Amino acid sequence: MRTLAILCLLLTAFFVSAQTSEPAGATATAAFAPIEYHLPPDLLKKSEALYHTRMLTFAVGTIYGIVLLILLLNFRIAARYRDWAERASARRFVQALIFAPLLILTIDVLSLPDNIYRHSLAMSYGLSVQGWGSWVWDWCKNEIIGVVIATLLIWGLYGILRRSPQRWWFYGWLAMIPVLLLIVFIQPMIIDPLFNKFEPLAAKQPQLMVELEKVIHRGGLSIDRSRMFEMRASDKVTTYNAYVTGIGASKRVVVWDNTSRDLTIPQTMFVFGHEQGHYVFNHIWKGLALVIGGLLLVFYLCHRLIGGMIRRWGPRWGVRDSADWASLPVLLLIFTVASVVAQPVVSGAVRYMEHEADAYALAIIDGLVPDSSTVAAQAFQKLGEKGLAYPTPHPLWVWWTYDHPPIAQRVRFAAGSPHRREGAPPFPKPGEVER
């Protein structure tokens, strides 16, 4: 799936987490309201170790991914796969069916050590409880889906490249737009159920459903119960989460069972209010627009660079021209480097949208729960404890990689948020949030 993720330029998902150690179904708000995020000494030590390990893993994984593509070119692996495909058939589609899966599986199998280590890390810190058998089966399903989709994308892209060598980047970008929309549309209905079990939230948490409908009505929205689900995440992870996904008829709100089981009802209302904020502000569509705009720039960058790269290193790589199947690692290399360079822009945009949703949630539940600021601050505090979020991440690391504001910042924002008074705007409009 790494290749598919590169081709799609990291489709952005929007997630928020919250948690508590109080019994399920509790409605009272604890007296303690954190103003600053903090961890007890034992958790702080684990958090710091995990923070530094993740930084190192990110750096090593990024460099390894780039080096891997260069090695595939220098050792002419892609050229060898192309030769096999061309010897097998003169038909381009058959060649794609041979070449694309071979290259994708080679990349993903050689990337397995990084994936295995990341899962082992999550298990060792108690963030994951998924056994290795289940994890391997999920990886296999990922590969099947990724190979099918990526093979079709590669076949179509190279067909466009052969027919229009000068404008392929623009036509390829246009062709990617409906593909991205289709993937986002079908993911919650077809792909996600292959990996997790989803049940109607109203059936699993009827009392909670009544309270959530108050949040919906307060916002003047109409979210049908059929669009609200509980996901059985406890089979695989220990953390708490909720998210909004899909577009159009597939759009839905998902709450993890860890969240609905362990959070107080007010805290869950806050989490749901955050997701409702994503609905109100059309964040999925904005995220898609960001991805589509980024794809246009990267496709053009590929067009500008690939010719010169092949002229200089093509003979060494065994790549004939840009329309040669064996040029795919060159495109993936440009995509990978571009995605790393663009990550701060994407991360910053998503962080802002998450902050918008935080501000909306604080405002929309004010008056529905005893103290919205306390509820939110406690939820963020518990989230950090459960996820071992480091209290003082380096600003550069936040700028480069964080797709949510740091937990410490979210706690301070929640604790310092003024209550809405009667007659004041009930919730912020897009772009009008407090910092």
C-alpha positions as CSV (number, residue, x, y, z in Angstrom):
1,M,0.0,0.0,0.0
2,R,3.0,2.4,0.3
3,T,3.1,2.7,-3.5
4,L,-0.6,3.5,-3.6
5,A,-0.2,6.0,-0.9
6,I,2.5,7.8,-2.9
7,L,0.4,7.8,-6.0
8,C,-2.5,9.3,-4.1
9,L,-0.2,11.8,-2.4
10,L,-1.2,10.8,1.1
11,L,-5.0,11.3,1.2
12,T,-5.7,13.2,4.4
13,A,-7.9,11.7,7.0
14,F,-9.3,13.7,9.9
15,F,-9.2,12.2,13.3
16,V,-9.6,13.3,16.9
17,S,-9.1,11.3,20.1
18,A,-10.3,11.6,23.6
19,Q,-10.3,9.4,26.7
20,T,-10.9,9.0,30.4
21,S,-10.4,6.4,33.1
22,E,-13.9,6.9,34.6
23,P,-16.5,4.1,34.3
24,A,-18.5,3.8,31.1
25,G,-21.7,5.8,31.1
26,A,-20.6,8.3,33.8
27,T,-22.1,11.7,33.4
28,A,-20.4,13.7,36.2
29,T,-17.4,15.9,35.4
30,A,-14.4,15.5,37.7
31,A,-13.4,18.4,39.8
32,F,-9.9,18.6,38.4
33,A,-9.6,20.7,35.3
34,P,-6.1,20.6,33.8
35,I,-4.7,24.0,32.6
36,E,-1.4,22.5,31.4
37,Y,-0.8,19.1,30.0
38,H,1.3,16.9,32.3
39,L,2.3,13.3,32.7
40,P,3.4,11.5,35.9
41,P,7.1,10.5,36.0
42,D,6.7,7.0,34.8
43,L,4.5,7.9,31.8
44,L,6.8,10.9,31.0
45,K,9.8,8.7,30.8
46,K,8.0,6.3,28.4
47,S,6.6,9.3,26.4
48,E,10.0,10.8,25.9
49,A,11.5,7.5,24.8
50,L,8.7,6.9,22.4
51,Y,8.9,10.5,21.1
52,H,12.6,10.1,20.2
53,T,12.2,6.7,18.8
54,R,9.4,7.9,16.5
55,M,11.6,10.8,15.3
56,L,14.4,8.3,14.5
57,T,12.0,5.9,12.8
58,F,10.5,8.7,10.7
59,A,14.0,9.8,9.5
60,V,15.2,6.3,8.9
61,G,12.0,5.2,7.1
62,T,12.0,8.3,4.9
63,I,15.7,7.8,3.9
64,Y,15.2,4.1,3.4
65,G,12.2,4.6,1.1
66,I,14.2,7.0,-1.1
67,V,17.3,4.8,-1.1
68,L,15.2,1.7,-1.9
69,L,13.9,3.3,-5.1
70,I,17.4,4.4,-6.1
71,L,18.7,0.8,-5.6
72,L,15.8,-0.6,-7.7
73,L,17.0,1.6,-10.5
74,N,20.7,1.1,-10.1
75,F,20.3,-2.7,-9.9
76,R,18.0,-2.5,-12.9
77,I,15.2,-4.4,-11.1
78,A,12.5,-2.3,-12.8
79,A,14.2,-2.8,-16.2
80,R,14.3,-6.6,-15.6
81,Y,10.6,-6.7,-14.7
82,R,9.8,-4.6,-17.8
83,D,11.7,-7.1,-20.0
84,W,9.7,-10.0,-18.5
85,A,6.5,-8.2,-19.2
86,E,7.4,-7.3,-22.8
87,R,8.5,-10.8,-23.5
88,A,5.3,-12.2,-22.1
89,S,3.0,-10.1,-24.3
90,A,2.9,-7.3,-26.8
91,R,-0.4,-6.0,-25.3
92,R,0.2,-3.1,-22.9
93,F,-2.5,-4.1,-20.5
94,V,-1.0,-7.6,-20.0
95,Q,2.4,-6.0,-19.6
96,A,0.9,-3.8,-16.8
97,L,-0.6,-6.8,-15.1
98,I,2.9,-8.3,-15.0
99,F,5.1,-5.3,-14.4
100,A,3.1,-3.3,-11.9
101,P,2.4,-6.1,-9.3
102,L,6.0,-7.3,-9.4
103,L,7.4,-3.8,-8.7
104,I,4.8,-2.9,-6.1
105,L,5.2,-6.1,-4.2
106,T,9.0,-5.8,-4.4
107,I,8.9,-2.3,-2.8
108,D,6.4,-3.3,-0.2
109,V,8.1,-6.6,0.8
110,L,11.4,-4.7,1.1
111,S,9.6,-2.2,3.2
112,L,8.3,-4.8,5.6
113,P,11.1,-4.5,8.2
114,D,10.0,-0.9,8.8
115,N,6.3,-1.8,9.1
116,I,7.1,-4.7,11.4
117,Y,9.2,-2.6,13.7
118,R,6.5,0.1,13.9
119,H,3.9,-2.5,14.9
120,S,6.4,-4.1,17.4
121,L,7.0,-0.6,18.9
122,A,3.2,0.0,19.3
123,M,2.8,-3.3,21.0
124,S,5.8,-2.8,23.3
125,Y,4.3,0.5,24.5
126,G,0.9,-0.9,25.0
127,L,-0.7,1.1,22.2
128,S,-1.6,-2.0,20.1
129,V,-3.0,-5.4,21.1
130,Q,-3.2,-6.8,17.6
131,G,-1.5,-10.2,17.3
132,W,0.9,-10.9,14.6
133,G,-1.4,-13.3,12.7
134,S,-4.1,-10.6,12.5
135,W,-1.5,-8.0,11.5
136,V,-0.1,-10.1,8.7
137,W,-3.6,-10.8,7.4
138,D,-4.3,-7.1,7.4
139,W,-1.1,-6.5,5.5
140,C,-2.0,-9.1,2.9
141,K,-5.4,-7.5,2.4
142,N,-3.8,-4.1,2.1
143,E,-1.5,-5.5,-0.6
144,I,-4.3,-7.1,-2.6
145,I,-6.3,-3.9,-2.6
146,G,-3.2,-1.8,-3.3
147,V,-1.9,-3.9,-6.1
148,V,-5.3,-3.9,-7.9
149,I,-5.8,-0.2,-7.7
150,A,-2.2,0.8,-8.4
151,T,-2.0,-1.6,-11.4
152,L,-5.0,0.1,-13.0
153,L,-3.6,3.6,-12.2
154,I,-0.2,2.7,-13.6
155,W,-1.7,1.2,-16.8
156,G,-3.8,4.3,-17.3
157,L,-1.0,6.8,-16.5
158,Y,1.4,5.2,-18.9
159,G,-1.2,5.0,-21.6
160,I,-1.7,8.8,-21.3
161,L,2.1,9.3,-21.2
162,R,2.6,7.4,-24.4
163,R,-0.1,9.3,-26.2
164,S,0.7,12.8,-25.0
165,P,4.4,13.1,-24.0
166,Q,4.1,16.9,-23.5
167,R,0.8,17.2,-21.7
168,W,0.6,13.8,-19.9
169,W,1.0,15.5,-16.5
170,F,-2.1,17.6,-17.0
171,Y,-4.3,14.8,-18.5
172,G,-3.0,12.4,-15.9
173,W,-3.9,14.8,-13.1
174,L,-7.4,15.2,-14.6
175,A,-7.8,11.4,-14.7
176,M,-6.7,11.1,-11.0
177,I,-9.5,13.4,-9.7
178,P,-12.4,11.0,-10.3
179,V,-10.2,8.1,-9.0
180,L,-9.5,10.0,-5.8
181,L,-13.1,10.8,-5.3
182,L,-14.1,7.2,-6.0
183,I,-11.6,5.9,-3.4
184,V,-12.8,8.3,-0.8
185,F,-16.4,7.4,-1.6
186,I,-16.0,3.6,-1.4
187,Q,-13.5,3.5,1.5
188,P,-16.0,3.6,4.4
189,M,-18.5,1.2,2.6
190,I,-16.2,-1.4,1.0
191,I,-12.6,-1.0,2.2
192,D,-12.8,-0.2,5.9
193,P,-15.2,-3.1,6.8
194,L,-12.5,-5.5,5.5
195,F,-10.3,-4.5,8.4
196,N,-12.7,-3.6,11.2
197,K,-16.2,-4.3,12.4
198,F,-18.8,-1.5,12.3
199,E,-22.2,-1.5,14.0
200,P,-24.9,1.2,14.3
201,L,-24.0,3.5,17.2
202,A,-27.7,3.8,18.2
203,A,-27.9,0.0,18.7
204,K,-24.7,-0.2,20.7
205,Q,-25.0,3.0,22.8
206,P,-28.7,4.1,22.9
207,Q,-28.3,6.4,25.9
208,L,-25.3,8.1,24.3
209,M,-27.2,8.4,21.0
210,V,-29.9,10.5,22.7
211,E,-27.3,12.9,24.0
212,L,-25.5,13.1,20.7
213,E,-28.7,14.1,18.9
214,K,-28.8,17.1,21.2
215,V,-25.5,18.2,19.8
216,I,-26.8,17.6,16.3
217,H,-29.9,19.7,16.8
218,R,-27.9,22.4,18.6
219,G,-25.9,22.8,15.4
220,G,-29.0,22.9,13.2
221,L,-27.8,19.8,11.3
222,S,-29.5,16.6,10.3
223,I,-27.2,13.6,10.6
224,D,-29.2,10.4,10.2
225,R,-28.6,7.6,12.7
226,S,-27.7,5.4,9.8
227,R,-24.6,7.5,9.3
228,M,-23.3,7.0,12.8
229,F,-21.3,3.9,13.6
230,E,-19.3,2.3,16.4
231,M,-16.0,0.6,15.3
232,R,-14.7,-2.3,17.3
233,A,-11.1,-0.9,17.6
234,S,-10.4,-2.7,20.9
235,D,-9.5,-5.9,19.0
236,K,-6.4,-4.1,17.7
237,V,-5.6,-0.9,19.7
238,T,-5.9,0.5,23.2
239,T,-6.2,4.2,22.3
240,Y,-9.4,6.3,21.8
241,N,-10.5,7.9,18.6
242,A,-13.3,9.1,16.4
243,Y,-13.4,10.4,12.9
244,V,-15.5,11.5,10.0
245,T,-15.1,9.8,6.6
246,G,-16.6,9.4,3.2
247,I,-18.3,11.9,0.9
248,G,-21.9,12.2,-0.3
249,A,-24.0,9.1,0.4
250,S,-21.0,7.4,2.1
251,K,-20.3,10.2,4.6
252,R,-20.4,9.0,8.2
253,V,-19.2,9.6,11.7
254,V,-17.3,6.7,13.4
255,V,-16.7,6.4,17.1
256,W,-14.3,3.7,18.3
257,D,-15.7,1.3,20.9
258,N,-12.8,2.2,23.3
259,T,-14.1,5.8,23.2
260,S,-17.8,5.1,23.6
261,R,-17.1,2.5,26.3
262,D,-14.7,4.5,28.5
263,L,-15.5,8.2,28.1
264,T,-18.0,10.0,30.1
265,I,-21.1,11.0,28.1
266,P,-20.1,14.8,28.2
267,Q,-16.6,13.9,26.9
268,T,-18.0,11.8,24.1
269,M,-20.3,14.7,23.2
270,F,-17.3,16.8,22.9
271,V,-15.6,14.3,20.7
272,F,-18.7,14.0,18.6
273,G,-19.0,17.8,18.4
274,H,-15.5,17.9,17.0
275,E,-16.5,15.5,14.3
276,Q,-19.6,17.5,13.6
277,G,-17.3,20.5,13.1
278,H,-15.7,18.6,10.3
279,Y,-19.1,18.2,8.8
280,V,-20.0,21.8,9.2
281,F,-16.7,23.1,7.8
282,N,-16.6,20.6,4.9
283,H,-13.1,19.6,5.9
284,I,-13.1,16.4,3.8
285,W,-13.8,18.4,0.7
286,K,-11.1,21.0,1.7
287,G,-8.7,18.1,2.3
288,L,-9.4,16.7,-1.1
289,A,-8.9,20.1,-2.7
290,L,-5.5,20.3,-1.0
291,V,-4.5,16.8,-2.2
292,I,-5.8,17.5,-5.8
293,G,-3.9,20.8,-5.9
294,G,-0.8,19.2,-4.6
295,L,-1.1,16.4,-7.2
296,L,-1.2,19.0,-10.0
297,L,2.1,20.5,-8.8
298,V,3.8,17.1,-8.3
299,F,2.6,15.8,-11.7
300,Y,4.1,19.0,-13.3
301,L,7.3,18.6,-11.3
302,C,7.5,15.0,-12.6
303,H,7.1,16.2,-16.2
304,R,9.9,18.8,-15.7
305,L,12.4,16.4,-14.1
306,I,11.9,13.0,-15.5
307,G,13.3,13.7,-18.9
308,G,16.6,15.1,-17.6
309,M,17.0,12.4,-15.1
310,I,16.5,9.7,-17.7
311,R,18.9,11.4,-20.1
312,R,21.6,11.5,-17.4
313,W,21.1,8.2,-15.7
314,G,18.8,6.2,-18.0
315,P,21.5,4.1,-19.6
316,R,22.7,3.0,-16.1
317,W,19.2,2.2,-15.0
318,G,18.2,0.5,-18.2
319,V,15.3,3.0,-18.7
320,R,14.7,3.9,-22.4
321,D,12.4,7.0,-22.0
322,S,9.8,8.4,-19.8
323,A,7.1,6.2,-21.3
324,D,9.0,3.1,-20.5
325,W,7.5,0.9,-17.7
326,A,10.9,0.9,-16.0
327,S,10.7,4.7,-15.4
328,L,8.1,4.1,-12.7
329,P,10.6,4.1,-9.9
330,V,11.8,7.5,-11.2
331,L,8.3,8.9,-10.9
332,L,7.9,7.4,-7.5
333,L,11.2,8.8,-6.4
334,I,10.0,12.3,-7.4
335,F,6.7,11.8,-5.7
336,T,8.4,10.6,-2.5
337,V,10.7,13.5,-2.3
338,A,8.0,16.0,-3.2
339,S,5.7,14.5,-0.5
340,V,8.4,14.9,2.2
341,V,9.0,18.5,1.1
342,A,5.3,19.3,1.0
343,Q,4.5,17.6,4.3
344,P,4.8,20.8,6.4
345,V,2.2,22.5,4.2
346,V,-0.2,19.6,4.4
347,S,0.4,19.1,8.1
348,G,-0.2,22.8,8.8
349,A,-3.4,23.0,6.8
350,V,-4.8,19.9,8.6
351,R,-3.7,21.2,12.0
352,Y,-5.7,24.4,11.4
353,M,-8.8,22.4,10.4
354,E,-8.4,20.3,13.5
355,H,-8.2,23.5,15.6
356,E,-11.4,24.8,13.9
357,A,-13.1,21.5,14.9
358,D,-11.9,21.9,18.5
359,A,-13.3,25.4,18.7
360,Y,-16.6,24.3,17.2
361,A,-16.9,21.4,19.7
362,L,-16.2,23.6,22.7
363,A,-18.9,26.1,21.6
364,I,-21.5,23.6,20.4
365,I,-21.6,21.6,23.7
366,D,-21.6,24.7,25.9
367,G,-24.8,24.6,27.9
368,L,-25.4,20.9,27.1
369,V,-22.7,19.8,29.5
370,P,-21.8,21.3,32.9
371,D,-18.5,22.9,31.8
372,S,-17.4,22.5,28.2
373,S,-13.9,23.8,28.9
374,T,-13.3,21.4,31.7
375,V,-14.7,18.5,29.7
376,A,-12.5,19.2,26.7
377,A,-9.4,19.9,28.8
378,Q,-9.8,16.6,30.7
379,A,-10.4,14.7,27.4
380,F,-7.2,16.1,25.9
381,Q,-5.2,15.4,29.1
382,K,-6.5,11.8,29.1
383,L,-5.8,11.4,25.4
384,G,-2.2,12.4,25.9
385,E,-1.8,10.0,28.8
386,K,-3.2,7.1,26.8
387,G,-1.3,7.8,23.6
388,L,1.9,8.7,25.5
389,A,2.0,12.1,23.8
390,Y,5.2,14.0,24.6
391,P,4.5,17.2,26.5
392,T,7.2,19.4,24.8
393,P,7.8,18.3,21.2
394,H,10.3,20.4,19.2
395,P,8.5,23.2,17.2
396,L,10.2,22.1,14.0
397,W,9.0,18.5,14.5
398,V,5.5,19.8,15.1
399,W,5.7,22.0,12.0
400,W,6.9,19.2,9.9
401,T,4.9,16.2,10.9
402,Y,2.0,17.0,13.3
403,D,-1.5,16.7,11.7
404,H,-3.1,17.8,15.0
405,P,-2.1,20.6,17.4
406,P,0.1,19.3,20.2
407,I,-1.8,18.0,23.1
408,A,-0.4,20.7,25.4
409,Q,-1.6,23.4,23.1
410,R,-5.1,21.8,22.9
411,V,-5.3,21.5,26.7
412,R,-4.4,25.2,27.1
413,F,-6.9,26.2,24.4
414,A,-9.7,24.2,26.0
415,A,-9.0,25.4,29.6
416,G,-8.7,29.0,28.6
417,S,-11.8,29.0,26.3
418,P,-14.4,31.5,27.5
419,H,-18.0,30.2,27.9
420,R,-20.5,31.3,25.3
421,R,-23.1,33.6,26.7
422,E,-26.7,33.7,25.7
423,G,-27.2,35.9,22.6
424,A,-23.6,35.4,21.4
425,P,-22.8,33.4,18.3
426,P,-23.3,29.7,19.3
427,F,-20.2,28.5,17.4
428,P,-17.5,29.9,15.2
429,K,-17.7,30.2,11.4
430,P,-14.9,28.7,9.2
431,G,-11.8,30.8,9.6
432,E,-13.0,32.5,12.8
433,V,-11.5,30.5,15.7
434,E,-9.7,31.5,18.8
435,R,-6.1,30.7,19.4
